[in-house]
Amino acid sequence: MTAKPNTSELTVKNLQDKLDAFARLLQIMDDLREKCPWDRKQTFESLRNLTIEETYELADAILDHDLDGIKEEIGDLMLHMVFYAKIAEEKQAWDIAAALHAICDKLVQRHPHVYGDLKVNGEEDVKRNWEQLKLQGGKKSILEGVPNSLPAMVKAWRMQQKTAQVGFEWENAEQVWKKVEEEIGELREAVKGDFSQEKKEDEFGDVLFSLINYARFLNIEPETALERVNRKFKQRFEYIEANAPKDLNDMSLAEMDALWNKAKKVGE
């Protein structure tokens, strides 16, 4: 009877499988860059929009709880990372090994509670230490790491998270809600009064920013919450389109609202 491999043997085999798979991807990337006309002509700039698209496809798969889809999109994004590294290597700037060692070094340096003697008392300590270590590493602002091209809602969320790590934060959710109400009041005044469009937009932005802050206190990710509502709206409106007895332009709002209510019951 053949003895079963022990846990350490399985771990080593699993690690080797991962290394072999990554090496296979690197080899395929070399082949494509040399032999495929499309792959040969790609640049950092030409890949950028494709990478953004792949990132959103991964985000969709995550919201759909589609594990097979997540696997596929991770593979697509991994290809893009290897692609960028290959182009950099051709420019004699750096290669994939340098990029991977850099992130490994960063992770070790920013986790002194794992790779050093620092003691922490939970997740919040870890996040505070992370931001402080980034500043020690040469960052001039804790907001420096927030990409300018992030979607506005996500950017607001991340900036609030980061500034909270240094104490720039409300004490409780009730205080934040009062700020929401204050901003809504200022928006209503701007709408009713003789204010410029720019002023109205500023006040509307303040309302959104404060609501995002309130969501953070409720442990709600506003981007995810809004996307769920978007999907729900889409599903219900498509039900109206599919079940409308006549052209939508010929239907009253009351008629469409009746179908909307039916769609809500279908989705329950």
C-alpha positions in Angstrom: 0.0 0.0 0.0 1.5 3.4 -1.1 1.9 5.9 1.8 0.2 9.2 1.4 2.4 12.2 1.0 2.6 14.4 4.1 1.4 18.0 4.3 4.9 19.5 3.6 5.3 17.4 0.5 1.9 18.5 -0.8 2.8 22.1 -0.1 6.1 21.8 -2.0 4.3 20.1 -4.9 1.6 22.8 -4.9 4.2 25.6 -4.9 6.1 23.9 -7.8 2.8 23.7 -9.8 2.4 27.4 -9.3 5.9 28.2 -10.3 5.6 25.9 -13.4 2.4 27.7 -14.5 4.0 31.1 -14.1 7.1 30.0 -16.0 4.8 28.7 -18.8 3.1 32.1 -19.0 6.5 33.9 -19.2 7.6 31.6 -22.0 4.3 32.1 -24.0 4.7 35.8 -23.6 8.2 35.6 -25.0 6.8 33.6 -28.0 4.0 36.0 -28.6 6.2 39.1 -28.5 8.5 37.5 -31.0 6.1 35.8 -33.4 2.7 37.4 -33.2 2.2 40.7 -35.2 -0.4 42.0 -32.8 1.5 41.3 -29.7 4.7 42.7 -31.2 3.1 46.2 -31.8 1.7 46.6 -28.3 3.0 49.4 -26.0 2.3 50.5 -22.4 -0.2 53.0 -23.8 -2.0 50.6 -26.1 -2.5 48.1 -23.3 -3.7 50.6 -20.8 -7.4 50.8 -21.8 -7.5 47.0 -22.3 -6.2 46.5 -18.7 -8.8 48.9 -17.4 -11.5 46.8 -19.3 -10.1 43.6 -17.8 -10.2 45.1 -14.3 -13.9 45.9 -14.7 -14.6 42.5 -16.0 -13.0 41.1 -12.9 -15.1 43.4 -10.8 -18.3 42.2 -12.6 -17.3 38.5 -11.9 -16.8 39.3 -8.2 -20.2 40.9 -7.9 -21.7 38.0 -9.7 -20.0 35.6 -7.3 -18.7 33.8 -10.4 -15.7 31.8 -9.3 -14.9 30.5 -12.7 -15.2 34.0 -14.1 -12.9 35.4 -11.4 -10.3 32.7 -12.3 -10.5 33.7 -16.0 -10.3 37.4 -15.4 -7.3 37.0 -12.9 -5.6 35.1 -15.7 -6.3 37.9 -18.2 -4.9 40.5 -15.8 -1.9 38.3 -15.0 -1.1 38.3 -18.7 -1.3 42.0 -18.8 1.2 42.3 -15.9 3.6 40.0 -17.6 3.1 41.9 -20.8 4.0 45.2 -19.2 7.1 43.6 -17.6 8.2 42.2 -21.0 8.0 45.6 -22.6 10.0 47.1 -19.8 12.6 44.4 -20.1 12.9 45.1 -23.8 13.5 48.8 -22.9 16.2 47.5 -20.5 14.4 49.2 -17.6 13.5 46.3 -15.4 12.0 42.8 -15.7 9.2 40.8 -14.0 11.7 39.5 -11.3 12.5 43.1 -10.3 8.8 44.0 -10.0 8.1 40.9 -7.9 11.1 41.4 -5.6 10.0 45.0 -5.2 6.5 44.1 -4.0 7.9 41.4 -1.8 10.3 43.8 -0.2 7.5 46.3 0.3 5.2 43.7 1.9 8.0 42.6 4.3 8.8 46.3 5.2 5.2 47.2 5.8 4.3 44.2 7.9 6.7 44.6 10.8 4.1 42.8 13.0 4.6 39.7 10.8 8.3 40.0 9.8 9.5 42.0 12.8 8.9 42.5 16.5 6.0 45.1 16.3 2.9 44.2 18.3 -0.5 45.2 16.9 -4.0 45.1 18.4 -6.0 44.4 15.3 -6.8 45.6 11.7 -6.9 49.4 12.5 -3.4 49.3 13.9 -2.2 47.5 10.8 -3.7 50.2 8.5 -2.3 53.0 10.6 1.2 51.5 10.6 0.9 51.0 6.8 0.2 54.7 6.1 3.0 55.8 8.5 5.5 53.5 6.9 4.6 54.9 3.5 5.4 58.4 4.7 8.7 57.2 6.1 9.4 55.7 2.7 9.4 59.1 1.0 5.7 59.8 0.4 5.0 63.5 0.9 1.3 62.9 1.6 -0.8 60.0 2.7 -3.1 60.9 -0.3 -0.2 60.5 -2.7 -1.0 56.9 -3.4 -4.6 57.6 -4.5 -4.6 57.4 -8.3 -5.9 60.6 -10.1 -7.8 58.4 -12.6 -9.8 56.5 -10.0 -13.6 56.8 -10.4 -14.7 59.8 -8.3 -16.7 57.7 -5.9 -13.9 55.2 -5.2 -11.4 58.1 -4.9 -13.5 59.8 -2.3 -13.9 56.6 -0.3 -10.1 55.9 -0.5 -9.1 59.5 0.5 -11.5 59.3 3.5 -10.1 55.9 4.6 -6.5 57.2 4.4 -7.0 60.5 6.2 -8.9 58.7 8.9 -5.7 56.7 9.7 -4.1 59.9 11.1 -7.1 60.9 13.1 -8.8 63.2 10.5 -12.2 61.6 11.3 -15.6 62.1 12.9 -16.1 60.4 16.2 -19.4 58.6 15.3 -21.9 58.0 12.6 -24.4 60.4 14.1 -22.0 63.3 13.6 -21.5 62.3 10.0 -25.3 62.1 9.3 -25.7 65.6 10.7 -23.1 66.7 8.2 -25.1 65.0 5.4 -28.2 66.9 6.5 -26.2 70.1 6.6 -24.9 69.6 3.0 -28.4 68.7 1.8 -29.7 71.9 3.2 -27.0 73.9 1.5 -27.8 72.2 -1.8 -31.5 73.0 -1.4 -30.6 76.7 -0.8 -28.4 76.7 -3.9 -31.1 75.2 -6.0 -33.8 77.6 -4.7 -31.6 80.6 -4.8 -30.0 82.5 -7.7 -26.8 80.5 -7.7 -24.6 79.6 -10.6 -24.5 76.1 -12.1 -21.0 75.6 -10.7 -22.2 76.5 -7.2 -25.0 73.9 -7.5 -22.5 71.3 -8.7 -20.2 72.1 -5.8 -23.0 71.7 -3.3 -24.2 68.5 -4.9 -20.6 67.1 -4.7 -20.5 68.0 -1.0 -23.7 65.9 -0.5 -22.2 62.9 -2.3 -18.9 63.2 -0.4 -20.6 63.3 2.9 -22.9 60.4 2.0 -19.8 58.4 1.0 -18.3 59.2 4.4 -21.5 58.1 6.1 -21.5 54.8 4.2 -18.0 54.2 5.5 -19.2 54.5 9.0 -21.9 51.9 8.2 -19.3 49.6 6.7 -20.9 50.0 3.3 -18.8 50.3 0.2 -20.7 53.0 -1.8 -19.4 51.9 -5.2 -20.6 48.3 -4.6 -23.9 49.5 -3.2 -24.6 51.8 -6.1 -23.7 49.1 -8.6 -26.1 46.7 -7.0 -28.8 49.3 -7.4 -27.8 49.9 -11.0 -28.2 46.2 -11.7 -31.5 46.1 -10.0 -32.7 49.1 -12.0 -31.6 47.6 -15.2 -33.3 44.3 -14.5 -36.6 46.0 -13.6 -36.6 48.4 -16.6 -35.8 45.5 -18.9 -38.8 43.7 -17.5 -40.9 46.7 -18.4 -39.5 46.7 -21.9 -40.2 42.9 -22.3 -43.7 43.1 -20.9 -45.0 46.4 -22.2 -48.3 46.0 -24.1 -47.3 48.9 -26.5 -44.5 51.1 -27.3 -43.0 52.7 -24.2 -43.4 56.2 -25.8 -47.1 55.6 -25.8 -47.4 54.4 -22.2 -48.1 56.7 -19.3 -45.8 56.8 -16.3 -48.6 55.1 -14.2 -48.7 52.2 -16.7 -44.9 51.8 -16.6 -44.9 52.1 -12.8 -47.4 49.2 -12.6 -45.0 47.0 -14.6 -42.2 48.2 -12.4 -44.0 47.0 -9.3 -44.5 43.6 -11.0 -40.8 43.5 -11.8 -40.0 44.2 -8.1 -42.0 41.1 -7.1 -40.3 39.0 -9.8 -37.0 39.9 -8.4 -37.8 39.2 -4.7 
